[in-house]
């Protein structure tokens, strides 16, 4: 039976490229001359460090632009509040990786409401959709792409 998986993943290599790109831009920009500003990456958490809230805001925009250039949807960003620590301001941006239980349940519910001849099952941090016809699976993909969800989706392992 044809099937595919619905996932939401961030490519680590592209994320590293985006962070490097932001750090290079910061070193060359005039408004960051003489400022100790940097973006650090630890797995799927980015930490922005700068001297003022205004610079943190600019760095957040730079991160958003770099993610778009590296084909990562900025919807994965979960932006925290800026925190003053000593002379510097820090801000954490957590990147959503994988589908959480609530979003998986919501996706299954959306698929069942369409009354297509497919089955959707939650498998860890992915949702597997199976059906008898390939056309039904393609309808599910098209329908999910048209919906506004809080996280970008990828469709993998399409098998006949």
C-alpha positions as CSV (number, residue, x, y, z in Angstrom):
1,X,0.0,0.0,0.0
2,X,1.3,3.5,-0.8
3,X,2.4,5.5,2.2
4,X,4.4,8.6,3.3
5,X,5.6,10.3,6.5
6,X,4.8,13.8,7.6
7,X,7.7,15.3,9.6
8,X,9.0,18.6,10.6
9,X,12.8,18.7,10.7
10,X,15.6,21.3,10.5
11,X,18.6,20.4,8.5
12,X,21.6,20.8,10.9
13,X,24.1,21.5,8.1
14,X,21.9,24.3,6.7
15,X,21.4,25.7,10.2
16,X,25.2,25.8,10.7
17,X,25.5,27.6,7.4
18,X,22.9,30.2,8.5
19,X,24.6,30.9,11.8
20,X,28.0,31.3,10.2
21,X,26.4,33.6,7.6
22,X,24.9,35.8,10.4
23,X,28.2,35.9,12.3
24,X,30.1,37.0,9.1
25,X,27.5,39.7,8.4
26,X,27.8,41.0,12.0
27,X,31.6,41.4,11.7
28,X,31.2,43.4,8.4
29,X,28.3,45.7,9.3
30,X,29.0,49.3,10.2
31,X,26.5,49.5,13.0
32,X,28.1,46.5,14.8
33,X,31.7,47.9,14.7
34,X,33.4,47.7,18.1
35,X,30.4,45.7,19.5
36,X,30.8,42.3,21.1
37,X,27.9,40.6,19.2
38,X,27.6,37.0,18.3
39,X,25.2,34.1,17.5
40,X,26.0,30.8,19.2
41,X,24.5,27.5,18.3
42,X,23.9,24.5,20.6
43,X,22.0,21.8,18.7
44,X,18.7,23.5,18.0
45,X,19.0,26.5,20.3
46,X,20.5,29.8,19.1
47,X,21.8,32.3,21.6
48,X,22.1,35.9,20.5
49,X,24.5,38.2,22.4
50,X,24.9,41.9,21.9
51,X,25.2,45.2,23.9
52,X,21.7,46.5,23.4
53,X,18.1,45.5,22.7
54,X,18.2,47.3,19.4
55,X,21.1,45.2,18.2
56,X,19.4,42.0,19.4
57,X,16.4,43.0,17.3
58,X,18.6,43.5,14.2
59,X,20.4,40.2,14.8
60,X,17.0,38.4,15.1
61,X,16.1,39.8,11.6
62,X,19.5,38.7,10.3
63,X,18.9,35.2,11.6
64,X,15.4,35.1,10.0
65,X,16.9,36.2,6.6
66,X,19.7,33.7,6.8
67,X,17.3,30.8,7.6
68,X,15.2,31.8,4.5
69,X,18.4,31.9,2.4
70,X,19.3,28.4,3.6
71,X,15.8,27.0,2.8
72,X,14.7,26.7,6.4
73,X,11.2,28.1,7.2
74,X,11.3,30.8,9.8
75,X,8.2,29.3,11.4
76,X,10.6,26.9,13.3
77,X,11.8,29.9,15.4
78,X,10.5,30.1,18.9
79,X,11.9,33.5,20.0
80,X,12.4,34.1,23.7
81,X,12.5,37.5,25.5
82,X,15.8,39.5,25.6
83,X,17.5,39.2,29.1
84,X,19.9,41.7,30.4
85,X,23.0,40.0,32.0
86,X,25.7,42.4,33.1
87,X,26.7,44.7,30.2
88,X,25.2,42.4,27.6
89,X,21.7,41.4,26.4
90,X,21.0,37.8,25.6
91,X,18.2,36.2,23.7
92,X,17.4,32.5,23.0
93,X,15.8,31.3,19.9
94,X,14.7,27.6,20.1
95,X,14.1,25.9,16.8
96,X,11.2,23.4,16.7
97,X,12.4,20.1,15.4
98,X,10.0,17.2,15.1
99,X,6.3,17.1,15.6
100,X,5.0,17.4,19.1
101,X,2.0,15.3,20.3
102,X,-0.6,18.2,20.0
103,X,0.4,19.1,16.4
104,X,0.5,15.4,15.4
105,X,-3.1,14.9,16.8
106,X,-4.2,18.1,15.0
107,X,-2.8,16.8,11.7
108,X,-4.5,13.4,12.1
109,X,-7.8,15.2,13.0
110,X,-7.5,17.4,9.9
111,X,-6.9,14.4,7.7
112,X,-9.9,12.5,9.2
113,X,-12.2,15.5,8.7
114,X,-11.5,15.5,5.0
115,X,-13.0,12.0,4.8
116,X,-10.5,10.7,2.3
117,X,-9.8,7.0,2.0
118,X,-6.5,7.1,4.0
119,X,-5.3,6.2,7.5
120,X,-3.1,8.4,9.6
121,X,-1.1,7.1,12.5
122,X,1.2,8.9,14.9
123,X,4.7,7.2,15.0
124,X,7.0,9.0,17.4
125,X,7.7,12.5,16.0
126,X,6.2,11.7,12.6
127,X,2.7,10.9,11.2
128,X,2.4,8.0,8.7
129,X,-0.3,8.3,6.1
130,X,-1.3,5.1,4.2
131,X,-4.0,4.6,1.5
132,X,-4.9,2.4,-1.4
133,X,-4.5,5.0,-4.1
134,X,-1.6,7.3,-4.7
135,X,-4.0,10.1,-5.7
136,X,-5.5,10.1,-2.3
137,X,-2.1,10.6,-0.7
138,X,-1.3,13.4,-3.0
139,X,-4.6,15.0,-2.1
140,X,-3.6,14.8,1.6
141,X,-0.3,16.5,0.8
142,X,-2.0,19.3,-1.1
143,X,-4.6,19.8,1.6
144,X,-1.9,20.0,4.4
145,X,0.2,22.5,2.3
146,X,-2.9,24.8,2.1
147,X,-3.5,24.7,5.8
148,X,-1.8,27.3,8.1
149,X,-0.1,25.2,10.8
150,X,2.3,26.6,13.4
151,X,5.2,24.5,12.1
152,X,6.5,23.8,8.5
153,X,5.9,20.2,7.3
154,X,8.0,18.0,5.1
155,X,6.7,14.9,3.3
156,X,9.1,12.0,3.2
157,X,9.3,8.3,2.3
158,X,6.6,8.4,-0.4
159,X,6.3,4.7,-1.3
160,X,4.1,3.0,-3.8
